[in-house]
Each structure stands twice: as structure tokens, then as C-alpha cells.
């Protein structure tokens, strides 16, 4: 008689176990979908931020381009910074001019070595290190008054008016008063003073100034120029 061979026990999962396995697979699929959605969201966010930064850079470039293309209303000034322990005066803010008590309202922007800077409300700026810095100061409109603009700015050593529109300027009084280290002033070929009527104390106490070229000045309408060169002890011509 042939012996019957017993077959190994074949495991058959219950319905509950099948449901549990299916639930696990569904959860895995859900986690994968959620992960893909999160990853996609992160990528989209990065793209949006990148595009926003690009647009900001483009706006800055456009602003810079506009200013550079309209640089006929600006002053170039060179400053020699010997102390960084205290802020340096870039321009004089407060004046006694009619309807103008804050010169900063006339300024559109300031660049230092091709980089835009924010000057403090009192017209001062904190430099990072000592050295020679070239600033370009841009104005919003043609100026009628510029009196006292650089008054007591002891760090300024050179000022260039070549790209400044001066046809409407009526007063330059005290413009460089107290600029004890100012050595050079360039007025430029387009410098026009037909409407200028006040230049009192224009160069007062410019101790380091050795020469000034006034050939571009039209003085027929000048009412007053008192103390014009007072304290210019090194002025030769």
C-alpha cells in the first residue's frame, strides 16, 4: 500500500489581513503623493522667489540706467575719510531757504563707487573703512537754491559741477563754507549763473583751496557777495 505524503501547510491570509495589507499600500501611495505635492510646492516657491529677485534686480538696473542716462542733474563729490569712528557729513541738510528746510527732499539718490547708499536723515553716512570715495548725488529737479549744501563738510576734497543743471540757481551762499579740506572745484563748460543773485560766503574758510576758476560765473545780477573769500588763507589765484 502506497503511503500518503502529507503536503506542507499552505498559509491562506484572512480577510482582515488582506484589508490591513491593502490599507498599508494605500497609505504608502498617499505618502508618496503628498511628498510629490510638497516637493512640487517647494520647487514652485523657489521659482517664484527666483523670478521675484530677478524682477527686483531688473528694476534696480532700470533705475540705474535711467539715472545714468539722465546724469545731467548731478554733482560728483570726492571725500577723504580718515576716521570711521564717527559718521561723515555728506551734505548739509538744514537751510534758511524759503519753503526748503530739508535739502534731502531735493535728492533722488546717491551712489558711492557705483553702489546706491542710504544717507542718514541728518546728511551723514557711516563709511566702512578709511579711504578716498567718489559720490554721485542726483537731484529730482532743476535747483533754484543750493546754498549751504556742502557747508562744514570737512571730508570733501573735490566737487565737480559738470553734470549739474545750474540755469535756475539763484543762490549759492555758504555753499562751501567751512569745507576746510576742499582742494578742487570743477564748474564745467556748461556752468550757467545767469539767474544767480546771492553768493555770500561762498568759499568762506576753504583753507586748503589754492585756486578757483571763476570765468564761468556771470555776475551782472549779483546782489551780494560779501565775505566771498574770507578765511581762504592759501588761495593764490
Buried (B, 14 or more C-beta within 10 A) or exposed (E): EEEEEEEEEEEEEEEEEEEEEEEEEEEEEEEEEEEEEEEEEEEEEEEEEEEEEEEEEEEEEEEBEEBEEEBEBBBBBBBBBEEEEEBBBBBBBBBEBEEBEEBBEBBBBBBBEEEBBEBEEBBBBEBEEEEEBBBBBBBEEEBBBBBBBBBBBBBBBBBBBBBBBBEBBBBBBBBBBBBBBBBBBEBEEBBBBEBBBBBBBBBBBBBBBEEBEEEBBEEEEBEEBEBBBBBBEEBEE
